Amino acid sequence: MSALSLSDFDYVRNLVRGEAAIVLETGKEYLVEARLTPLAQREGFGSLEALIAALRKDRSQGPLQAKAVDALTTNETYFFRDFHPFEALRKTIIPDLIALRQDTRRLTIWCAACSSGQEPFTIAMLIREHFPQLASWQVEIVATDLSPTVLKQAEAGTYNQIEVNRGLPAPYLIKYFTQSGAFWVVKPEIRKMVQFKPLNLIQPWPILPPCDVIFIRNVMIYFDADTKKAILKKLRNCLRPQGSLFLGCSETTLNLDPYWVPISQGSTVVYRPALAKAA
């Protein structure tokens, strides 16, 4: 197969930027080829060039374009990723929220860009394992992603051996999963704690319940500064008082939105809206 032409690469990166705000810099041609060539084969095209020619005809939000954008999104995730955010949840964030929310006895956690579900299921298992007193509370974990492919896997709660080997402690695997052939399936008591919904961060958001904790980790690294600013501004209005925002290890609000205050929590950092919010 011939190398991806500059014109085709520009078309694809403009497409994915417009639909998902993902920035593909020059030099990422190999990634487009690796991600879209299997799609071309599945859709019956003789070449990647033929697929892109069809994409040009498949106007805004057509089914083929949706599949291409889905293929170009990065869905890297694993259980207890980076570990320290979950330690902060266990040691300080959730205990503090239990004390603060005694009047409503309700907690809402939003995992944005949840990919195939390991992050929200990690939180559900952590709550089940360490906070039995929350069994009588209304605990809602909302998990969203723009990719229908990974949401389908997340909703199934089914993972292969490699996926459960990545970050998941053996006692959690034994206690909260059942084995089904070569796969491991999240038990119903954990699965029912999570609601999976489609959500594209750069499109209008559906009405979300006020959140006590928001995880939006390792996704804004793919966005430009203006997109990050717009998302951070919207996130400020999603948190309840004393709520906490978790970003990825390499992400920050610095130089993007001054109305977030970083707060150290052990070996990680959470962000809370400043008392005086900007418009």
N, C-alpha and C positions, 0 to 999 in steps of 0.2 A: 504494500500500500504506500502511495506517495505521501510525503510529508504534508502536514496541514498547511494550507496556504494562509498568508497574512490576512487576506480578506475573510476567509472562513473563521479564522481565530478571532478576528475583531467582531464578527457577527455573533459568535458564541459568547464571548465575554460581555458584549453589550446586552445580550439576552439575559444572562444569568445575573448581571448587575441590576437590570431593570426589574426582574421578577423576584430576586432574593437578596439584593444589595451585596452580593458576594463580589469581591474585587479579584479578578484574575490578572496578575501583572504579566508583562512580556516575559517570556521564559517559561510560562506554564503551559505551553503548547502540548508538552508530553502528557500533562494531566488530562487535558481535554481529549487527547487521543486515547488514553487508557480508560477513561470513564465512558466515552461515547461509542467507541468501537464495539463493545459488547451490546450496547443498545441497538446499534445499526444492524448487527447480526440477528438479534431477537426480532427486530421489526421487519426483517426480510430485505434489507438494502444491501446492494453488492459492495458498497464501500462507505467509508466515513463521509466522503465528499457527497455522495448521493443522499445520505441522511441529512446533512446540513442544507443541501439544496431543498429538500422537503421541508425542513424547519423554516426556511425563508418563506415558504408558501403557507405554512401553518400559522396563521395570524394570531394575534395577541391571545394568550391563555388557551390556545388550542391543545388538544390531548397530547400531541407529539411534543410540543414545547414543554408541557408539564413534565413529561417523562424525562426530557433532556435536563431540565433544571433539577429534577429529583436525582438524576445520575451524577450531577456535578456538585451536589452538596456533600460536605464532609461529615461523616457520622461516627467519628472516633469516640468511644466511650467505654467505660468499664466500671465494675462495682467498686465502691469506696475510692473513687478516683481522687488522687492527691491526699487522701486520708484526713489531713488536718481540718478541712471544713466540717467533716462529720464529727470529729472530736470536739470542735467548738459547739456544734449543735448539742451533743450529748452532755458536755460539761457545764456550759453556761447558757446558751441561747434558749433551749427548750425549758430548762429549769426556771429561768427568769420569766419566760412567757407563761408558764404554769402559774406562777405567783401573780403576774399582771392580769391574766385573763380569767381569774376565778369567777368574775361576775357573769361572763358569757359562756364559759366552759367550751370555747370553740377555738380551734387553731386551723389556719389555712396556709398551706405551703404551695408555692407555684414553682415548678421546674420548667423553665422555658428552654427551647431547643433540647428536648429530652432525649432525642435520638431513639435508640432501641430500648430505652426504659430502665437501664441499670441504675441511673441516679435516683429517680423517684422510688424504685423498689428498695434501694439501699436505705433511703430515709424511712420508708415504711417498716423495714425490718428493724432499724435502729429504734424507732418508737416502740415497736412491739416488744423488743428485747429489754429495753431499759426504763420504759415509762408505763408500767401496767396501770397506773392511776388514770391514764388517758383513755382507757377502754370505755369509760362512761362519758367521755367528752365527744363532741362532734369534731373529728379530725378529718380534714379534707386535703388531699394532695392532688393538685391539678398539674398534669404534665402535657406540654404542648410541643408540636414540631410542625414544620411546613411540609415534611416529606411523608406522603401516604405510605411509602414502602416501609420505613422504619416504624411508623405508628402501628402498622399492622403487626409487625413482630412484637412491639412493646405490648400491645393489647393481648397478644397470645401468651406473653410471659414465658416463652420457651427459648432456651439457650443451649448451645452445644457445649461440649466439654472444655474447649479452649476458652469460651466466653466466661464460664463459671470459674475457671482457673485464674482469671485475671482479676485479682483484688478481693475475691469473695472468701472470707475465712471458712475453713472446713466445717466448723460447728453451725454456721449459718446455712450452709448448703444442706447439711443433714436435717436441720430443724425446719427450714422454710421452703424446701423444694422437694418434689417427688421425681424419681427417675422414670423416664418413659423411653425405652430403647436407648438410643445414643444421645438423648436429650434430657435436660432437666427443666421441670415446669414449676413456676412459682405457685405455692399453695394458695387456695382461695382466700384464706384469712389475710394474706398480704395483697393479693391481686385486687380485692374489693376496696382496699384503702386508696387506690389510685384511679383517677379519672383521666383518660387520655382524650385529647381534643386537637384538631388541626388549628394551627395559628401561624401566620406569616408575620414576623416582627415588623416588616416595613409596610404592611397593609393595615387598614383599620382593625383595631383589636376588638374582639367581642367583649361583652360586659363580663368582667372578672370579679369575683368576690374580693373584698379588701383582704390583703395578704399580711401575714405575720412574718413570713420568710419568703424571699425570692432567690432562687438559684438561676442565674443566667450566665453560665460559665463556658468559656472557650468557644464562643460564637462571635462575639463582637470583634475579635481579632481579624475577622474576614471582611469587616465593614470599613468604609471610609469615615473620616472624622465627623462629617455632618450627620451621617446616619447614626453614629454612636451618640452624638449629642441629642438627637431627636428621641432615641430610645430611652436614654437616661432621664430625660425630662418626663416622659410618660411614666416611667417606673416610679418616680417620686410620688405620683398620685395614686399608686396601687398599694402602697404600704400603709398599714395601720400604725398608730403611734408606737414607738419603740420597736418597730419592725426592722428586719435586717436584710440587706442585699449582699449576696455572695457573687463575686466575679471570679474569672479564672486567675490562675497564679500570675500570668503575664499581663493581666488586664487591670485598668485603673480608671477612676473618674478624673484624675489629675489632668488639667488643661482642657477638659471637656465639659464639665458641669461643676461649678464651684459650690453648688447647693447640696453636695453630698459630703458627709463627714466620715473619714476613715477611722475605724475603731479597732484596736488590736484585740484579738480573742485568741490567746495562746499563741500558736504558731501560724495563725491565719489572720486575715483582715476582713471585717465586714464594713458595710457602708450604711449610714442612716441619713435621711434628709435633714438638712439644717432647719432650725425652727422658722427662720424667715425664708420662705420659698420664693424663687423667681416666678414670674408669670410664664 
